Amino acid sequence: MMKRKTRCASWIASKASGRVYYNRESSNKWHKGYGAGLWFAWLDRANTLSVSYARSEGHNGIYARAGFAF
């Protein structure tokens, strides 16, 4: 008997903030970033593909990842 393939998908949301610590700088500024994306698993949840977009102060990025969890 063949096992049925399992597929699932979901949204990814992220938000982060942090301060940069540097010996020669005395800034108290907090930097913020956020992003969103999608992930998709085929066969089972160990086989995943994700695509996301992230934005911070002056920086934007698109990230793609495929992997097998062990």
N, CA, C and O atoms as a Tripos MOL2 file, in Angstrom:
@<TRIPOS>MOLECULE
protein
  280   279    70     0     0
PROTEIN
NO_CHARGES

@<TRIPOS>ATOM
      1 N           0.8440   -1.1780    0.0000 N.3       1 MET1
      2 CA          0.0000    0.0000    0.0000 C.3       1 MET1
      3 C           0.8920    1.2460    0.0000 C.2       1 MET1
      4 O           1.8330    1.3330    0.7890 O.2       1 MET1
      5 N           0.6060    2.1930   -0.8670 N.am      2 MET2
      6 CA          1.3970    3.4190   -0.9490 C.3       2 MET2
      7 C           0.9270    4.4270    0.0880 C.2       2 MET2
      8 O          -0.2690    4.5810    0.3360 O.2       2 MET2
      9 N           1.8750    5.0920    0.6740 N.am      3 LYS3
     10 CA          1.5690    6.1280    1.6510 C.3       3 LYS3
     11 C           1.1830    7.4190    0.9240 C.2       3 LYS3
     12 O           1.8250    7.7860   -0.0600 O.2       3 LYS3
     13 N           0.1720    8.0900    1.3850 N.am      4 ARG4
     14 CA         -0.2760    9.3380    0.7800 C.3       4 ARG4
     15 C           0.7370   10.4560    1.0560 C.2       4 ARG4
     16 O           1.2420   10.5840    2.1720 O.2       4 ARG4
     17 N           1.0230   11.2530    0.0420 N.am      5 LYS5
     18 CA          1.9450   12.3760    0.2000 C.3       5 LYS5
     19 C           1.2540   13.5000    0.9560 C.2       5 LYS5
     20 O           0.0860   13.8050    0.7170 O.2       5 LYS5
     21 N           1.9890   14.1030    1.8590 N.am      6 THR6
     22 CA          1.4500   15.1940    2.6670 C.3       6 THR6
     23 C           2.0470   16.5120    2.1860 C.2       6 THR6
     24 O           3.2590   16.6240    2.0070 O.2       6 THR6
     25 N           1.1960   17.5020    1.9810 N.am      7 ARG7
     26 CA          1.6650   18.8360    1.5850 C.3       7 ARG7
     27 C           1.0320   19.8580    2.5080 C.2       7 ARG7
     28 O          -0.1180   19.7060    2.9190 O.2       7 ARG7
     29 N           1.7780   20.8910    2.8300 N.am      8 CYS8
     30 CA          1.2180   21.9770    3.6250 C.3       8 CYS8
     31 C           1.9700   23.2630    3.3010 C.2       8 CYS8
     32 O           3.1000   23.2400    2.8120 O.2       8 CYS8
     33 N           1.3180   24.3750    3.5840 N.am      9 ALA9
     34 CA          1.9020   25.6890    3.3220 C.3       9 ALA9
     35 C           1.4440   26.6430    4.4140 C.2       9 ALA9
     36 O           0.4140   26.4230    5.0510 O.2       9 ALA9
     37 N           2.2100   27.6990    4.6240 N.am     10 SER10
     38 CA          1.8530   28.6750    5.6480 C.3      10 SER10
     39 C           2.5680   29.9910    5.3760 C.2      10 SER10
     40 O           3.4720   30.0690    4.5440 O.2      10 SER10
     41 N           2.1430   31.0150    6.0920 N.am     11 TRP11
     42 CA          2.7590   32.3480    6.0500 C.3      11 TRP11
     43 C           3.8820   32.4320    7.0670 C.2      11 TRP11
     44 O           3.8690   31.7250    8.0740 O.2      11 TRP11
     45 N           4.8450   33.2870    6.8070 N.am     12 ILE12
     46 CA          5.9270   33.6150    7.7360 C.3      12 ILE12
     47 C           5.8270   35.1120    8.0140 C.2      12 ILE12
     48 O           5.6740   35.9030    7.0840 O.2      12 ILE12
     49 N           5.9080   35.4970    9.2500 N.am     13 ALA13
     50 CA          5.9470   36.9120    9.6210 C.3      13 ALA13
     51 C           7.0920   37.1090   10.6110 C.2      13 ALA13
     52 O           7.3170   36.2700   11.4830 O.2      13 ALA13
     53 N           7.8120   38.2210   10.4730 N.am     14 SER14
     54 CA          8.9140   38.4750   11.3980 C.3      14 SER14
     55 C           8.9930   39.9560   11.7420 C.2      14 SER14
     56 O           8.6420   40.8220   10.9410 O.2      14 SER14
     57 N           9.4560   40.2170   12.9390 N.am     15 LYS15
     58 CA          9.6940   41.5740   13.4000 C.3      15 LYS15
     59 C          10.8290   41.4990   14.4100 C.2      15 LYS15
     60 O          10.8490   40.6200   15.2710 O.2      15 LYS15
     61 N          11.7630   42.4160   14.2980 N.am     16 ALA16
     62 CA         12.9070   42.4070   15.2060 C.3      16 ALA16
     63 C          13.3530   43.8300   15.4890 C.2      16 ALA16
     64 O          13.1480   44.7370   14.6820 O.2      16 ALA16
     65 N          13.9540   44.0040   16.6230 N.am     17 SER17
     66 CA         14.5940   45.2780   16.9540 C.3      17 SER17
     67 C          15.8280   44.9840   17.7880 C.2      17 SER17
     68 O          15.8830   43.9950   18.5180 O.2      17 SER17
     69 N          16.8010   45.8440   17.6700 N.am     18 GLY18
     70 CA         18.0300   45.6250   18.4150 C.3      18 GLY18
     71 C          18.9340   46.8430   18.3780 C.2      18 GLY18
     72 O          18.7500   47.7660   17.5850 O.2      18 GLY18
     73 N          19.8970   46.8090   19.2470 N.am     19 ARG19
     74 CA         20.8640   47.8980   19.3560 C.3      19 ARG19
     75 C          22.2210   47.3590   18.9800 C.2      19 ARG19
     76 O          22.5600   46.2310   19.3360 O.2      19 ARG19
     77 N          23.0130   48.1530   18.2590 N.am     20 VAL20
     78 CA         24.3580   47.7600   17.8670 C.3      20 VAL20
     79 C          25.3280   48.2180   18.9470 C.2      20 VAL20
     80 O          25.3520   49.3920   19.3180 O.2      20 VAL20
     81 N          26.1280   47.2810   19.4480 N.am     21 TYR21
     82 CA         27.1380   47.6120   20.4550 C.3      21 TYR21
     83 C          28.5020   47.6250   19.7820 C.2      21 TYR21
     84 O          28.9730   46.6150   19.2600 O.2      21 TYR21
     85 N          29.1210   48.8010   19.8120 N.am     22 TYR22
     86 CA         30.4270   48.9870   19.2020 C.3      22 TYR22
     87 C          31.2550   49.8210   20.1510 C.2      22 TYR22
     88 O          30.7830   50.8490   20.6390 O.2      22 TYR22
     89 N          32.4680   49.4080   20.4230 N.am     23 ASN23
     90 CA         33.3150   50.0620   21.4270 C.3      23 ASN23
     91 C          33.5310   51.5560   21.1780 C.2      23 ASN23
     92 O          33.6030   52.3360   22.1270 O.2      23 ASN23
     93 N          33.6320   51.9500   19.9260 N.am     24 ARG24
     94 CA         33.9350   53.3550   19.6100 C.3      24 ARG24
     95 C          32.6870   54.1960   19.3740 C.2      24 ARG24
     96 O          32.7870   55.3200   18.8830 O.2      24 ARG24
     97 N          31.5420   53.6820   19.7080 N.am     25 GLU25
     98 CA         30.2950   54.4010   19.4560 C.3      25 GLU25
     99 C          29.4590   54.4310   20.7320 C.2      25 GLU25
    100 O          29.4210   53.4580   21.4850 O.2      25 GLU25
    101 N          28.7980   55.5470   20.9630 N.am     26 SER26
    102 CA         27.9600   55.6640   22.1520 C.3      26 SER26
    103 C          26.5120   55.9940   21.7620 C.2      26 SER26
    104 O          25.8890   56.8790   22.3480 O.2      26 SER26
    105 N          25.9950   55.2830   20.7820 N.am     27 SER27
    106 CA         24.6290   55.5070   20.3110 C.3      27 SER27
    107 C          23.6440   54.6680   21.1140 C.2      27 SER27
    108 O          23.9380   53.5300   21.4810 O.2      27 SER27
    109 N          22.4940   55.2270   21.3790 N.am     28 ASN28
    110 CA         21.4230   54.4890   22.0440 C.3      28 ASN28
    111 C          20.2740   54.2090   21.0840 C.2      28 ASN28
    112 O          19.1530   53.9330   21.5120 O.2      28 ASN28
    113 N          20.5550   54.2820   19.7900 N.am     29 LYS29
    114 CA         19.5280   54.0840   18.7710 C.3      29 LYS29
    115 C          19.1550   52.6020   18.6470 C.2      29 LYS29
    116 O          20.0280   51.7350   18.6340 O.2      29 LYS29
    117 N          17.8660   52.3270   18.5580 N.am     30 TRP30
    118 CA         17.3650   50.9780   18.3400 C.3      30 TRP30
    119 C          16.9890   50.8450   16.8740 C.2      30 TRP30
    120 O          16.3000   51.7080   16.3300 O.2      30 TRP30
    121 N          17.4340   49.7750   16.2300 N.am     31 HIS31
    122 CA         17.1690   49.5100   14.8230 C.3      31 HIS31
    123 C          16.0170   48.5100   14.7200 C.2      31 HIS31
    124 O          15.9240   47.5780   15.5190 O.2      31 HIS31
    125 N          15.1430   48.7080   13.7370 N.am     32 LYS32
    126 CA         13.9580   47.8630   13.5880 C.3      32 LYS32
    127 C          13.9480   47.2200   12.2130 C.2      32 LYS32
    128 O          14.4770   47.7720   11.2480 O.2      32 LYS32
    129 N          13.3360   46.0410   12.1380 N.am     33 GLY33
    130 CA         13.1690   45.3520   10.8720 C.3      33 GLY33
    131 C          11.9160   44.5000   10.9090 C.2      33 GLY33
    132 O          11.4260   44.1370   11.9780 O.2      33 GLY33
    133 N          11.4020   44.1830    9.7240 N.am     34 TYR34
    134 CA         10.2120   43.3420    9.6410 C.3      34 TYR34
    135 C          10.1990   42.6430    8.2880 C.2      34 TYR34
    136 O          10.9310   43.0270    7.3750 O.2      34 TYR34
    137 N           9.3650   41.6170    8.1670 N.am     35 GLY35
    138 CA          9.2930   40.8930    6.9140 C.3      35 GLY35
    139 C           8.1260   39.9280    6.8870 C.2      35 GLY35
    140 O           7.4300   39.7380    7.8850 O.2      35 GLY35
    141 N           7.9240   39.3220    5.7260 N.am     36 ALA36
    142 CA          6.8590   38.3440    5.5310 C.3      36 ALA36
    143 C           7.2540   37.4110    4.4020 C.2      36 ALA36
    144 O           8.1120   37.7320    3.5800 O.2      36 ALA36
    145 N           6.6150   36.2540    4.3760 N.am     37 GLY37
    146 CA          6.9100   35.3070    3.3060 C.3      37 GLY37
    147 C           6.0100   34.0990    3.3700 C.2      37 GLY37
    148 O           5.0300   34.0740    4.1150 O.2      37 GLY37
    149 N           6.3510   33.0970    2.5820 N.am     38 LEU38
    150 CA          5.6110   31.8440    2.5040 C.3      38 LEU38
    151 C           6.5700   30.6750    2.6250 C.2      38 LEU38
    152 O           7.7210   30.7620    2.1960 O.2      38 LEU38
    153 N           6.0990   29.5770    3.2080 N.am     39 TRP39
    154 CA          6.8560   28.3350    3.1500 C.3      39 TRP39
    155 C           5.9140   27.2360    2.7040 C.2      39 TRP39
    156 O           4.7090   27.2770    2.9510 O.2      39 TRP39
    157 N           6.4960   26.2570    2.0440 N.am     40 PHE40
    158 CA          5.7410   25.1550    1.4930 C.3      40 PHE40
    159 C           6.5020   23.8650    1.7750 C.2      40 PHE40
    160 O           7.7140   23.8060    1.5640 O.2      40 PHE40
    161 N           5.8240   22.8550    2.2390 N.am     41 ALA41
    162 CA          6.4320   21.5430    2.4910 C.3      41 ALA41
    163 C           5.7910   20.5130    1.5650 C.2      41 ALA41
    164 O           4.5670   20.4480    1.4570 O.2      41 ALA41
    165 N           6.6090   19.7180    0.9040 N.am     42 TRP42
    166 CA          6.0900   18.6510    0.0660 C.3      42 TRP42
    167 C           6.5790   17.3280    0.6220 C.2      42 TRP42
    168 O           7.5580   17.3040    1.3670 O.2      42 TRP42
    169 N           5.9550   16.2760    0.2970 N.am     43 LEU43
    170 CA          6.2100   14.9240    0.8020 C.3      43 LEU43
    171 C           5.9520   14.8430    2.3000 C.2      43 LEU43
    172 O           5.0730   14.1010    2.7370 O.2      43 LEU43
    173 N           6.7100   15.6010    3.0900 N.am     44 ASP44
    174 CA          6.4750   15.7170    4.5340 C.3      44 ASP44
    175 C           7.0940   17.0270    5.0040 C.2      44 ASP44
    176 O           7.6640   17.7570    4.1930 O.2      44 ASP44
    177 N           6.9970   17.3400    6.2800 N.am     45 ARG45
    178 CA          7.4780   18.6420    6.7730 C.3      45 ARG45
    179 C           8.9950   18.7620    6.8100 C.2      45 ARG45
    180 O           9.5120   19.8480    7.0730 O.2      45 ARG45
    181 N           9.7070   17.7020    6.5590 N.am     46 ALA46
    182 CA         11.1710   17.7690    6.5210 C.3      46 ALA46
    183 C          11.6850   18.3670    5.2130 C.2      46 ALA46
    184 O          12.8270   18.8220    5.1600 O.2      46 ALA46
    185 N          10.8750   18.3770    4.1640 N.am     47 ASN47
    186 CA         11.2650   18.9140    2.8590 C.3      47 ASN47
    187 C          10.5640   20.2500    2.6650 C.2      47 ASN47
    188 O           9.3610   20.2860    2.4080 O.2      47 ASN47
    189 N          11.2970   21.3410    2.7830 N.am     48 THR48
    190 CA         10.6550   22.6610    2.7650 C.3      48 THR48
    191 C          11.2720   23.5940    1.7290 C.2      48 THR48
    192 O          12.4340   23.4590    1.3470 O.2      48 THR48
    193 N          10.4590   24.5350    1.2930 N.am     49 LEU49
    194 CA         10.8750   25.6140    0.4190 C.3      49 LEU49
    195 C          10.2590   26.8820    0.9890 C.2      49 LEU49
    196 O           9.0640   26.9020    1.2850 O.2      49 LEU49
    197 N          11.0440   27.9370    1.1500 N.am     50 SER50
    198 CA         10.5080   29.1940    1.6700 C.3      50 SER50
    199 C          11.0390   30.3680    0.8580 C.2      50 SER50
    200 O          12.1680   30.3540    0.3680 O.2      50 SER50
    201 N          10.1960   31.3740    0.7310 N.am     51 VAL51
    202 CA         10.5450   32.6250    0.0620 C.3      51 VAL51
    203 C          10.0360   33.7460    0.9550 C.2      51 VAL51
    204 O           8.8730   33.7320    1.3600 O.2      51 VAL51
    205 N          10.8910   34.7210    1.2690 N.am     52 SER52
    206 CA         10.4700   35.8090    2.1490 C.3      52 SER52
    207 C          11.1110   37.1260    1.7290 C.2      52 SER52
    208 O          12.1060   37.1580    1.0050 O.2      52 SER52
    209 N          10.5140   38.1940    2.2020 N.am     53 TYR53
    210 CA         10.9850   39.5560    1.9600 C.3      53 TYR53
    211 C          11.1720   40.2220    3.3200 C.2      53 TYR53
    212 O          10.2930   40.1510    4.1780 O.2      53 TYR53
    213 N          12.3190   40.8690    3.5110 N.am     54 ALA54
    214 CA         12.5960   41.5480    4.7760 C.3      54 ALA54
    215 C          13.0370   42.9760    4.5040 C.2      54 ALA54
    216 O          13.6630   43.2640    3.4840 O.2      54 ALA54
    217 N          12.7020   43.8640    5.4310 N.am     55 ARG55
    218 CA         13.0380   45.2900    5.2880 C.3      55 ARG55
    219 C          13.5100   45.8240    6.6370 C.2      55 ARG55
    220 O          12.9260   45.5340    7.6810 O.2      55 ARG55
    221 N          14.5760   46.6060    6.5850 N.am     56 SER56
    222 CA         15.0460   47.3230    7.7670 C.3      56 SER56
    223 C          15.4160   48.7290    7.3160 C.2      56 SER56
    224 O          15.1540   49.1060    6.1740 O.2      56 SER56
    225 N          16.0080   49.4850    8.1860 N.am     57 GLU57
    226 CA         16.3560   50.8730    7.8700 C.3      57 GLU57
    227 C          17.3680   50.9250    6.7280 C.2      57 GLU57
    228 O          18.5570   50.6730    6.9270 O.2      57 GLU57
    229 N          16.8880   51.2520    5.5440 N.am     58 GLY58
    230 CA         17.7730   51.3950    4.4020 C.3      58 GLY58
    231 C          18.1610   50.1090    3.7000 C.2      58 GLY58
    232 O          18.9470   50.1540    2.7530 O.2      58 GLY58
    233 N          17.6480   48.9730    4.1210 N.am     59 HIS59
    234 CA         18.0050   47.6880    3.5180 C.3      59 HIS59
    235 C          16.7490   46.8830    3.2310 C.2      59 HIS59
    236 O          15.8360   46.8220    4.0540 O.2      59 HIS59
    237 N          16.7100   46.2640    2.0490 N.am     60 ASN60
    238 CA         15.6350   45.3580    1.6640 C.3      60 ASN60
    239 C          16.2710   44.0630    1.1990 C.2      60 ASN60
    240 O          17.3770   44.0740    0.6580 O.2      60 ASN60
    241 N          15.5930   42.9580    1.4020 N.am     61 GLY61
    242 CA         16.1410   41.6930    0.9450 C.3      61 GLY61
    243 C          15.0680   40.6870    0.6010 C.2      61 GLY61
    244 O          14.0150   40.6370    1.2360 O.2      61 GLY61
    245 N          15.3480   39.8840   -0.4160 N.am     62 ILE62
    246 CA         14.4940   38.7560   -0.7700 C.3      62 ILE62
    247 C          15.3080   37.5030   -0.5220 C.2      62 ILE62
    248 O          16.4420   37.3920   -0.9880 O.2      62 ILE62
    249 N          14.7400   36.5650    0.2080 N.am     63 TYR63
    250 CA         15.4420   35.3570    0.6110 C.3      63 TYR63
    251 C          14.6750   34.1280    0.1480 C.2      63 TYR63
    252 O          13.4590   34.0480    0.3240 O.2      63 TYR63
    253 N          15.3770   33.1780   -0.4370 N.am     64 ALA64
    254 CA         14.8030   31.8970   -0.8480 C.3      64 ALA64
    255 C          15.6380   30.7880   -0.2190 C.2      64 ALA64
    256 O          16.8650   30.8740   -0.1690 O.2      64 ALA64
    257 N          14.9680   29.7600    0.2550 N.am     65 ARG65
    258 CA         15.6700   28.6770    0.9190 C.3      65 ARG65
    259 C          14.9580   27.3610    0.6140 C.2      65 ARG65
    260 O          13.7290   27.2890    0.6490 O.2      65 ARG65
    261 N          15.7220   26.3420    0.3220 N.am     66 ALA66
    262 CA         15.1940   24.9910    0.1700 C.3      66 ALA66
    263 C          16.0340   24.1000    1.0630 C.2      66 ALA66
    264 O          17.2490   24.2740    1.1580 O.2      66 ALA66
    265 N          15.3940   23.1540    1.7120 N.am     67 GLY67
    266 CA         16.1700   22.3230    2.6100 C.3      67 GLY67
    267 C          15.4720   21.0600    3.0370 C.2      67 GLY67
    268 O          14.2770   20.8580    2.8200 O.2      67 GLY67
    269 N          16.2660   20.2250    3.6490 N.am     68 PHE68
    270 CA         15.7960   18.9740    4.2000 C.3      68 PHE68
    271 C          16.1960   18.9400    5.6660 C.2      68 PHE68
    272 O          17.3860   18.9430    5.9830 O.2      68 PHE68
    273 N          15.2320   18.9090    6.5470 N.am     69 ALA69
    274 CA         15.5210   18.8690    7.9820 C.3      69 ALA69
    275 C          15.8840   17.4490    8.3980 C.2      69 ALA69
    276 O          15.2430   16.4850    7.9790 O.2      69 ALA69
    277 N          16.9020   17.3330    9.2120 N.am     70 PHE70
    278 CA         17.3140   16.0190    9.7140 C.3      70 PHE70
    279 C          17.1950   15.9850   11.2030 C.2      70 PHE70
    280 O          17.4950   14.9640   11.8220 O.2      70 PHE70
@<TRIPOS>BOND
     1     1     2 1
     2     2     3 1
     3     3     4 2
     4     3     5 am
     5     5     6 1
     6     6     7 1
     7     7     8 2
     8     7     9 am
     9     9    10 1
    10    10    11 1
    11    11    12 2
    12    11    13 am
    13    13    14 1
    14    14    15 1
    15    15    16 2
    16    15    17 am
    17    17    18 1
    18    18    19 1
    19    19    20 2
    20    19    21 am
    21    21    22 1
    22    22    23 1
    23    23    24 2
    24    23    25 am
    25    25    26 1
    26    26    27 1
    27    27    28 2
    28    27    29 am
    29    29    30 1
    30    30    31 1
    31    31    32 2
    32    31    33 am
    33    33    34 1
    34    34    35 1
    35    35    36 2
    36    35    37 am
    37    37    38 1
    38    38    39 1
    39    39    40 2
    40    39    41 am
    41    41    42 1
    42    42    43 1
    43    43    44 2
    44    43    45 am
    45    45    46 1
    46    46    47 1
    47    47    48 2
    48    47    49 am
    49    49    50 1
    50    50    51 1
    51    51    52 2
    52    51    53 am
    53    53    54 1
    54    54    55 1
    55    55    56 2
    56    55    57 am
    57    57    58 1
    58    58    59 1
    59    59    60 2
    60    59    61 am
    61    61    62 1
    62    62    63 1
    63    63    64 2
    64    63    65 am
    65    65    66 1
    66    66    67 1
    67    67    68 2
    68    67    69 am
    69    69    70 1
    70    70    71 1
    71    71    72 2
    72    71    73 am
    73    73    74 1
    74    74    75 1
    75    75    76 2
    76    75    77 am
    77    77    78 1
    78    78    79 1
    79    79    80 2
    80    79    81 am
    81    81    82 1
    82    82    83 1
    83    83    84 2
    84    83    85 am
    85    85    86 1
    86    86    87 1
    87    87    88 2
    88    87    89 am
    89    89    90 1
    90    90    91 1
    91    91    92 2
    92    91    93 am
    93    93    94 1
    94    94    95 1
    95    95    96 2
    96    95    97 am
    97    97    98 1
    98    98    99 1
    99    99   100 2
   100    99   101 am
   101   101   102 1
   102   102   103 1
   103   103   104 2
   104   103   105 am
   105   105   106 1
   106   106   107 1
   107   107   108 2
   108   107   109 am
   109   109   110 1
   110   110   111 1
   111   111   112 2
   112   111   113 am
   113   113   114 1
   114   114   115 1
   115   115   116 2
   116   115   117 am
   117   117   118 1
   118   118   119 1
   119   119   120 2
   120   119   121 am
   121   121   122 1
   122   122   123 1
   123   123   124 2
   124   123   125 am
   125   125   126 1
   126   126   127 1
   127   127   128 2
   128   127   129 am
   129   129   130 1
   130   130   131 1
   131   131   132 2
   132   131   133 am
   133   133   134 1
   134   134   135 1
   135   135   136 2
   136   135   137 am
   137   137   138 1
   138   138   139 1
   139   139   140 2
   140   139   141 am
   141   141   142 1
   142   142   143 1
   143   143   144 2
   144   143   145 am
   145   145   146 1
   146   146   147 1
   147   147   148 2
   148   147   149 am
   149   149   150 1
   150   150   151 1
   151   151   152 2
   152   151   153 am
   153   153   154 1
   154   154   155 1
   155   155   156 2
   156   155   157 am
   157   157   158 1
   158   158   159 1
   159   159   160 2
   160   159   161 am
   161   161   162 1
   162   162   163 1
   163   163   164 2
   164   163   165 am
   165   165   166 1
   166   166   167 1
   167   167   168 2
   168   167   169 am
   169   169   170 1
   170   170   171 1
   171   171   172 2
   172   171   173 am
   173   173   174 1
   174   174   175 1
   175   175   176 2
   176   175   177 am
   177   177   178 1
   178   178   179 1
   179   179   180 2
   180   179   181 am
   181   181   182 1
   182   182   183 1
   183   183   184 2
   184   183   185 am
   185   185   186 1
   186   186   187 1
   187   187   188 2
   188   187   189 am
   189   189   190 1
   190   190   191 1
   191   191   192 2
   192   191   193 am
   193   193   194 1
   194   194   195 1
   195   195   196 2
   196   195   197 am
   197   197   198 1
   198   198   199 1
   199   199   200 2
   200   199   201 am
   201   201   202 1
   202   202   203 1
   203   203   204 2
   204   203   205 am
   205   205   206 1
   206   206   207 1
   207   207   208 2
   208   207   209 am
   209   209   210 1
   210   210   211 1
   211   211   212 2
   212   211   213 am
   213   213   214 1
   214   214   215 1
   215   215   216 2
   216   215   217 am
   217   217   218 1
   218   218   219 1
   219   219   220 2
   220   219   221 am
   221   221   222 1
   222   222   223 1
   223   223   224 2
   224   223   225 am
   225   225   226 1
   226   226   227 1
   227   227   228 2
   228   227   229 am
   229   229   230 1
   230   230   231 1
   231   231   232 2
   232   231   233 am
   233   233   234 1
   234   234   235 1
   235   235   236 2
   236   235   237 am
   237   237   238 1
   238   238   239 1
   239   239   240 2
   240   239   241 am
   241   241   242 1
   242   242   243 1
   243   243   244 2
   244   243   245 am
   245   245   246 1
   246   246   247 1
   247   247   248 2
   248   247   249 am
   249   249   250 1
   250   250   251 1
   251   251   252 2
   252   251   253 am
   253   253   254 1
   254   254   255 1
   255   255   256 2
   256   255   257 am
   257   257   258 1
   258   258   259 1
   259   259   260 2
   260   259   261 am
   261   261   262 1
   262   262   263 1
   263   263   264 2
   264   263   265 am
   265   265   266 1
   266   266   267 1
   267   267   268 2
   268   267   269 am
   269   269   270 1
   270   270   271 1
   271   271   272 2
   272   271   273 am
   273   273   274 1
   274   274   275 1
   275   275   276 2
   276   275   277 am
   277   277   278 1
   278   278   279 1
   279   279   280 2
@<TRIPOS>SUBSTRUCTURE
     1 MET1         2 RESIDUE 1 A MET
     2 MET2         6 RESIDUE 1 A MET
     3 LYS3        10 RESIDUE 1 A LYS
     4 ARG4        14 RESIDUE 1 A ARG
     5 LYS5        18 RESIDUE 1 A LYS
     6 THR6        22 RESIDUE 1 A THR
     7 ARG7        26 RESIDUE 1 A ARG
     8 CYS8        30 RESIDUE 1 A CYS
     9 ALA9        34 RESIDUE 1 A ALA
    10 SER10       38 RESIDUE 1 A SER
    11 TRP11       42 RESIDUE 1 A TRP
    12 ILE12       46 RESIDUE 1 A ILE
    13 ALA13       50 RESIDUE 1 A ALA
    14 SER14       54 RESIDUE 1 A SER
    15 LYS15       58 RESIDUE 1 A LYS
    16 ALA16       62 RESIDUE 1 A ALA
    17 SER17       66 RESIDUE 1 A SER
    18 GLY18       70 RESIDUE 1 A GLY
    19 ARG19       74 RESIDUE 1 A ARG
    20 VAL20       78 RESIDUE 1 A VAL
    21 TYR21       82 RESIDUE 1 A TYR
    22 TYR22       86 RESIDUE 1 A TYR
    23 ASN23       90 RESIDUE 1 A ASN
    24 ARG24       94 RESIDUE 1 A ARG
    25 GLU25       98 RESIDUE 1 A GLU
    26 SER26      102 RESIDUE 1 A SER
    27 SER27      106 RESIDUE 1 A SER
    28 ASN28      110 RESIDUE 1 A ASN
    29 LYS29      114 RESIDUE 1 A LYS
    30 TRP30      118 RESIDUE 1 A TRP
    31 HIS31      122 RESIDUE 1 A HIS
    32 LYS32      126 RESIDUE 1 A LYS
    33 GLY33      130 RESIDUE 1 A GLY
    34 TYR34      134 RESIDUE 1 A TYR
    35 GLY35      138 RESIDUE 1 A GLY
    36 ALA36      142 RESIDUE 1 A ALA
    37 GLY37      146 RESIDUE 1 A GLY
    38 LEU38      150 RESIDUE 1 A LEU
    39 TRP39      154 RESIDUE 1 A TRP
    40 PHE40      158 RESIDUE 1 A PHE
    41 ALA41      162 RESIDUE 1 A ALA
    42 TRP42      166 RESIDUE 1 A TRP
    43 LEU43      170 RESIDUE 1 A LEU
    44 ASP44      174 RESIDUE 1 A ASP
    45 ARG45      178 RESIDUE 1 A ARG
    46 ALA46      182 RESIDUE 1 A ALA
    47 ASN47      186 RESIDUE 1 A ASN
    48 THR48      190 RESIDUE 1 A THR
    49 LEU49      194 RESIDUE 1 A LEU
    50 SER50      198 RESIDUE 1 A SER
    51 VAL51      202 RESIDUE 1 A VAL
    52 SER52      206 RESIDUE 1 A SER
    53 TYR53      210 RESIDUE 1 A TYR
    54 ALA54      214 RESIDUE 1 A ALA
    55 ARG55      218 RESIDUE 1 A ARG
    56 SER56      222 RESIDUE 1 A SER
    57 GLU57      226 RESIDUE 1 A GLU
    58 GLY58      230 RESIDUE 1 A GLY
    59 HIS59      234 RESIDUE 1 A HIS
    60 ASN60      238 RESIDUE 1 A ASN
    61 GLY61      242 RESIDUE 1 A GLY
    62 ILE62      246 RESIDUE 1 A ILE
    63 TYR63      250 RESIDUE 1 A TYR
    64 ALA64      254 RESIDUE 1 A ALA
    65 ARG65      258 RESIDUE 1 A ARG
    66 ALA66      262 RESIDUE 1 A ALA
    67 GLY67      266 RESIDUE 1 A GLY
    68 PHE68      270 RESIDUE 1 A PHE
    69 ALA69      274 RESIDUE 1 A ALA
    70 PHE70      278 RESIDUE 1 A PHE
